[in-house]
Amino acid sequence: MRSLRLFLQSMTKIESIDYLQVCNKGAVFATIVRSMAISIAMVYWMEEALALIKQEKCQEAIILSKEEVALH
């Protein structure tokens, strides 16, 4: 889960920009939350796909990737 931790650390760097003064507070918050949720989900399935590849289960990794991309 190292990549997830790095992603979350990078998300904290956006605090220096005051989005709430630029746009509608609700819309900005919803966009950030949705982007974070999609990104976290993508990190999770990418790690799962890499684990399958390491186990030489490449076909399963391809199927997982196609399913996840279709969802997002």
N, C-alpha and C positions, 0 to 999 in steps of 0.2 A: 504494500500500500504506500510505498515511498512516493510514487508519482501523484497519488491523491494528496498526500501531505504537501508536496511541492506546489500543486495546483492551488490548494487552500491558502498557502502562504502568499502566492502571487495575487490572489484575490484581495488580500488585505492591503495591497499597495494602491488600490483604487480609492482609498479613503482620502488621499490628498486632493482629489478632484471633488468639488462640491456640486454633484449632479442635481441636488435638490433645489439649488438656486437657478439652475438652467432650465429644467423641465418640470412638468407636473409630477409632484411627489409620488403619487400612486403609480403612475405609468412607469416611472424610472425604477421604483422598487420592484414592481412586477417583472420588468425586463431583466433586472439583475438577478432576481431569484430564479426566474425561468432559465436564464443562461447558466447559472451555477448548477441547477438541477440537471440540465442536459449534459453539461461538462463533466459533472461527477459521474453520471451514468456512463458516459463514454469512457472515462478513465477506468471504471470498473470492468466494462466488457472488454476493453483493450487488454487489460491485465489477464482476464480470463482467457482470451484468445491466445495471448502469448504463452500462458501455461499449457494450453492444448498443443501449441506448436512445439514446445519443449518436450512434450510427451509423444511427439511425432504423430499427432492426431490432426493433421493439416486440414483434412476435409471437414472435420467438425468445427475447426476454427473459422474456415471460410463460411460455413453455414451460419454460425453464430454472428459473424460480422455482417453478413447480408441481412439477417433478421434485425439486428440492432440499427443498422443504417436505415432500414425501411421504417422503423419506429420513430426515428428522429428526423 
